[in-house]
Amino acid sequence: MKLRIVPASRGLAWMRQGLQTLRRQPLGFMGLVGMVIGAALLLAGVPLLGPLAVLAAMPVMWMGFMLATRRTLLGERVTPGVLIEAVRAPDAPRKTFLQLGGAYIAAIQVMMLLAGLLGPGPQALADAMEAIDAAEDAASAMVANPVVLEDMLWRMALVLPVSLVFWHTPALVLWARLPVGKALFFSAVATWRNLGAFVIYGLCWLGALLVLGLLDRLVLSVLPIPALANALAFCGALALGAAFYASLYFTTVDCFEAPHDATPDATPPGAPTDGQDSD
């Protein structure tokens, strides 16, 4: 898969394409996100191995959403089985996906260690959590606690670039049959060479998240029913998350050109024309 360089404006186009894809099959994509969240919560409850299993499954999950988007563009219905389609076929590169999951676990663990060293530190965080537990409104106290906020910002700042580098790797493993090392290298190069587009892409989603929060406060002020506001906020966040994951396909097919000798079953169609701008 050859590298493509795209203008920064593609970041906004990727977001718009994700929203358009969600609009075509809203229940299908929101259902997939709900299934992923539910499975992650169940696995996270398993001591030690559960959280690691969640991290290891992330590349397969990203690939599942890319395949779901491709199905939608081809006019096919999205089903839950698409989430494991990348490793279900007899010739699927299961071993490579397993290695990719292990590499993602290792990368995230390193970032968590760095966050502990660069952030407020375990002891300061423990003291802050103890103070939060003693507060009457624990949720408000957590949001207002500067130590907790600093720790969260460090973790997000370190984990987000790592996740961005890994986003393309499932497609490179499945469609280009690259080993993990090469997939990570080409994904990192594509991300760096198209950094402007990814910055715009991230800012657009951040803006959408802020707008969703403002709408939630507006609804709560008009209808002072916390349960209703929380339900609407959850549905909005679920839809926004579904659109984001639907857009991952577009970030990949725009940054890479499929080889001409690839088989139709192994290669996504060319950059989709539905709602895509010509830059």
Contacts in CASP RR format, 6 or more apart in sequence:
PFRMAT RR
TARGET T0000
AUTHOR 0000-0000-0000
METHOD contacts of the structure
MODEL  1
MKLRIVPASRGLAWMRQGLQTLRRQPLGFMGLVGMVIGAALLLAGVPLLG
PLAVLAAMPVMWMGFMLATRRTLLGERVTPGVLIEAVRAPDAPRKTFLQL
GGAYIAAIQVMMLLAGLLGPGPQALADAMEAIDAAEDAASAMVANPVVLE
DMLWRMALVLPVSLVFWHTPALVLWARLPVGKALFFSAVATWRNLGAFVI
YGLCWLGALLVLGLLDRLVLSVLPIPALANALAFCGALALGAAFYASLYF
TTVDCFEAPHDATPDATPPGAPTDGQDSD
1 171 0 8 1.000
1 172 0 8 1.000
1 175 0 8 1.000
1 176 0 8 1.000
1 178 0 8 1.000
1 186 0 8 1.000
1 256 0 8 1.000
1 257 0 8 1.000
1 258 0 8 1.000
1 259 0 8 1.000
2 256 0 8 1.000
2 257 0 8 1.000
2 259 0 8 1.000
3 186 0 8 1.000
3 189 0 8 1.000
3 190 0 8 1.000
3 193 0 8 1.000
3 255 0 8 1.000
3 256 0 8 1.000
3 257 0 8 1.000
4 190 0 8 1.000
4 194 0 8 1.000
4 254 0 8 1.000
4 255 0 8 1.000
4 256 0 8 1.000
4 257 0 8 1.000
5 193 0 8 1.000
5 194 0 8 1.000
6 194 0 8 1.000
6 197 0 8 1.000
6 254 0 8 1.000
6 255 0 8 1.000
6 279 0 8 1.000
7 197 0 8 1.000
7 279 0 8 1.000
8 196 0 8 1.000
8 197 0 8 1.000
8 199 0 8 1.000
8 200 0 8 1.000
9 197 0 8 1.000
9 200 0 8 1.000
9 277 0 8 1.000
9 279 0 8 1.000
10 194 0 8 1.000
10 197 0 8 1.000
10 200 0 8 1.000
10 201 0 8 1.000
10 254 0 8 1.000
10 277 0 8 1.000
10 279 0 8 1.000
11 196 0 8 1.000
11 197 0 8 1.000
11 198 0 8 1.000
11 200 0 8 1.000
11 201 0 8 1.000
11 202 0 8 1.000
11 204 0 8 1.000
11 251 0 8 1.000
12 200 0 8 1.000
12 201 0 8 1.000
12 204 0 8 1.000
13 250 0 8 1.000
13 275 0 8 1.000
13 276 0 8 1.000
13 277 0 8 1.000
13 279 0 8 1.000
14 197 0 8 1.000
14 201 0 8 1.000
14 247 0 8 1.000
14 250 0 8 1.000
14 251 0 8 1.000
14 254 0 8 1.000
15 201 0 8 1.000
15 204 0 8 1.000
15 205 0 8 1.000
15 208 0 8 1.000
15 243 0 8 1.000
15 247 0 8 1.000
16 275 0 8 1.000
17 246 0 8 1.000
17 247 0 8 1.000
17 250 0 8 1.000
17 272 0 8 1.000
17 274 0 8 1.000
17 275 0 8 1.000
17 276 0 8 1.000
18 69 0 8 1.000
18 243 0 8 1.000
18 244 0 8 1.000
18 246 0 8 1.000
18 247 0 8 1.000
18 250 0 8 1.000
19 243 0 8 1.000
19 247 0 8 1.000
20 274 0 8 1.000
20 275 0 8 1.000
21 29 0 8 1.000
21 69 0 8 1.000
21 72 0 8 1.000
21 73 0 8 1.000
21 243 0 8 1.000
21 246 0 8 1.000
21 247 0 8 1.000
21 249 0 8 1.000
21 274 0 8 1.000
22 29 0 8 1.000
22 30 0 8 1.000
22 239 0 8 1.000
22 242 0 8 1.000
22 243 0 8 1.000
22 246 0 8 1.000
24 72 0 8 1.000
25 72 0 8 1.000
25 77 0 8 1.000
25 78 0 8 1.000
26 239 0 8 1.000
26 242 0 8 1.000
28 68 0 8 1.000
28 78 0 8 1.000
28 242 0 8 1.000
29 65 0 8 1.000
29 68 0 8 1.000
29 78 0 8 1.000
29 242 0 8 1.000
29 243 0 8 1.000
29 245 0 8 1.000
29 246 0 8 1.000
30 238 0 8 1.000
30 239 0 8 1.000
30 242 0 8 1.000
31 80 0 8 1.000
31 242 0 8 1.000
32 65 0 8 1.000
32 68 0 8 1.000
32 78 0 8 1.000
32 80 0 8 1.000
32 82 0 8 1.000
32 83 0 8 1.000
32 242 0 8 1.000
32 245 0 8 1.000
33 238 0 8 1.000
33 241 0 8 1.000
33 242 0 8 1.000
33 245 0 8 1.000
34 238 0 8 1.000
35 80 0 8 1.000
35 83 0 8 1.000
36 61 0 8 1.000
36 83 0 8 1.000
40 54 0 8 1.000
43 50 0 8 1.000
43 51 0 8 1.000
43 53 0 8 1.000
43 54 0 8 1.000
43 57 0 8 1.000
44 50 0 8 1.000
44 51 0 8 1.000
44 54 0 8 1.000
46 53 0 8 1.000
52 105 0 8 1.000
55 101 0 8 1.000
55 102 0 8 1.000
55 104 0 8 1.000
55 105 0 8 1.000
55 108 0 8 1.000
56 98 0 8 1.000
56 101 0 8 1.000
56 102 0 8 1.000
56 104 0 8 1.000
56 105 0 8 1.000
57 101 0 8 1.000
58 101 0 8 1.000
58 104 0 8 1.000
58 166 0 8 1.000
59 97 0 8 1.000
59 100 0 8 1.000
59 101 0 8 1.000
59 104 0 8 1.000
59 166 0 8 1.000
59 169 0 8 1.000
59 170 0 8 1.000
59 173 0 8 1.000
60 83 0 8 1.000
60 84 0 8 1.000
60 86 0 8 1.000
60 87 0 8 1.000
60 97 0 8 1.000
60 170 0 8 1.000
61 83 0 8 1.000
62 166 0 8 1.000
62 167 0 8 1.000
62 170 0 8 1.000
62 245 0 8 1.000
62 248 0 8 1.000
63 85 0 8 1.000
63 86 0 8 1.000
63 170 0 8 1.000
63 171 0 8 1.000
63 173 0 8 1.000
63 174 0 8 1.000
64 82 0 8 1.000
64 83 0 8 1.000
64 84 0 8 1.000
64 85 0 8 1.000
64 86 0 8 1.000
64 170 0 8 1.000
65 83 0 8 1.000
65 245 0 8 1.000
65 246 0 8 1.000
65 248 0 8 1.000
65 249 0 8 1.000
66 170 0 8 1.000
66 171 0 8 1.000
66 248 0 8 1.000
66 249 0 8 1.000
66 252 0 8 1.000
66 268 0 8 1.000
67 82 0 8 1.000
67 85 0 8 1.000
67 86 0 8 1.000
68 78 0 8 1.000
68 82 0 8 1.000
68 83 0 8 1.000
68 246 0 8 1.000
69 246 0 8 1.000
69 247 0 8 1.000
69 248 0 8 1.000
69 249 0 8 1.000
69 250 0 8 1.000
70 249 0 8 1.000
70 268 0 8 1.000
70 269 0 8 1.000
71 77 0 8 1.000
71 78 0 8 1.000
71 82 0 8 1.000
72 78 0 8 1.000
72 246 0 8 1.000
73 269 0 8 1.000
73 272 0 8 1.000
73 274 0 8 1.000
74 269 0 8 1.000
81 88 0 8 1.000
86 92 0 8 1.000
86 97 0 8 1.000
86 170 0 8 1.000
86 174 0 8 1.000
87 93 0 8 1.000
87 94 0 8 1.000
87 97 0 8 1.000
92 174 0 8 1.000
93 173 0 8 1.000
93 174 0 8 1.000
93 177 0 8 1.000
96 173 0 8 1.000
96 179 0 8 1.000
96 180 0 8 1.000
97 170 0 8 1.000
97 173 0 8 1.000
99 180 0 8 1.000
100 166 0 8 1.000
100 169 0 8 1.000
100 170 0 8 1.000
100 173 0 8 1.000
100 180 0 8 1.000
100 183 0 8 1.000
103 166 0 8 1.000
103 180 0 8 1.000
103 184 0 8 1.000
104 166 0 8 1.000
107 162 0 8 1.000
107 166 0 8 1.000
108 159 0 8 1.000
108 162 0 8 1.000
111 155 0 8 1.000
111 158 0 8 1.000
111 159 0 8 1.000
111 162 0 8 1.000
112 155 0 8 1.000
112 158 0 8 1.000
112 159 0 8 1.000
114 158 0 8 1.000
115 151 0 8 1.000
115 154 0 8 1.000
115 155 0 8 1.000
115 158 0 8 1.000
115 159 0 8 1.000
116 122 0 8 1.000
116 151 0 8 1.000
116 154 0 8 1.000
118 154 0 8 1.000
118 158 0 8 1.000
119 150 0 8 1.000
119 151 0 8 1.000
119 154 0 8 1.000
120 128 0 8 1.000
120 147 0 8 1.000
120 150 0 8 1.000
120 151 0 8 1.000
121 151 0 8 1.000
124 147 0 8 1.000
125 147 0 8 1.000
125 148 0 8 1.000
125 151 0 8 1.000
127 147 0 8 1.000
128 145 0 8 1.000
128 147 0 8 1.000
128 148 0 8 1.000
129 148 0 8 1.000
131 141 0 8 1.000
131 145 0 8 1.000
132 138 0 8 1.000
132 141 0 8 1.000
132 142 0 8 1.000
132 145 0 8 1.000
132 148 0 8 1.000
135 141 0 8 1.000
142 148 0 8 1.000
143 149 0 8 1.000
164 191 0 8 1.000
164 198 0 8 1.000
165 184 0 8 1.000
165 187 0 8 1.000
165 188 0 8 1.000
165 191 0 8 1.000
166 184 0 8 1.000
166 187 0 8 1.000
167 187 0 8 1.000
167 191 0 8 1.000
167 248 0 8 1.000
167 251 0 8 1.000
167 252 0 8 1.000
168 183 0 8 1.000
168 186 0 8 1.000
168 187 0 8 1.000
168 190 0 8 1.000
168 191 0 8 1.000
168 251 0 8 1.000
168 252 0 8 1.000
168 255 0 8 1.000
168 256 0 8 1.000
169 180 0 8 1.000
169 183 0 8 1.000
169 184 0 8 1.000
169 187 0 8 1.000
171 252 0 8 1.000
171 256 0 8 1.000
171 268 0 8 1.000
172 178 0 8 1.000
172 182 0 8 1.000
172 183 0 8 1.000
172 186 0 8 1.000
172 187 0 8 1.000
172 256 0 8 1.000
173 179 0 8 1.000
173 180 0 8 1.000
173 183 0 8 1.000
174 266 0 8 1.000
175 258 0 8 1.000
175 262 0 8 1.000
175 266 0 8 1.000
175 267 0 8 1.000
175 268 0 8 1.000
176 183 0 8 1.000
176 256 0 8 1.000
176 258 0 8 1.000
176 259 0 8 1.000
176 262 0 8 1.000
177 266 0 8 1.000
178 186 0 8 1.000
186 256 0 8 1.000
190 255 0 8 1.000
190 256 0 8 1.000
191 198 0 8 1.000
191 255 0 8 1.000
194 254 0 8 1.000
194 255 0 8 1.000
197 254 0 8 1.000
198 251 0 8 1.000
201 247 0 8 1.000
201 251 0 8 1.000
205 240 0 8 1.000
205 244 0 8 1.000
208 240 0 8 1.000
209 240 0 8 1.000
212 233 0 8 1.000
212 236 0 8 1.000
212 237 0 8 1.000
212 240 0 8 1.000
213 233 0 8 1.000
216 229 0 8 1.000
216 232 0 8 1.000
216 233 0 8 1.000
219 228 0 8 1.000
219 229 0 8 1.000
219 232 0 8 1.000
220 226 0 8 1.000
220 229 0 8 1.000
223 229 0 8 1.000
249 268 0 8 1.000
249 272 0 8 1.000
250 271 0 8 1.000
250 272 0 8 1.000
250 276 0 8 1.000
252 268 0 8 1.000
253 268 0 8 1.000
253 270 0 8 1.000
253 271 0 8 1.000
253 272 0 8 1.000
254 271 0 8 1.000
258 267 0 8 1.000
258 268 0 8 1.000
258 270 0 8 1.000
259 267 0 8 1.000
END
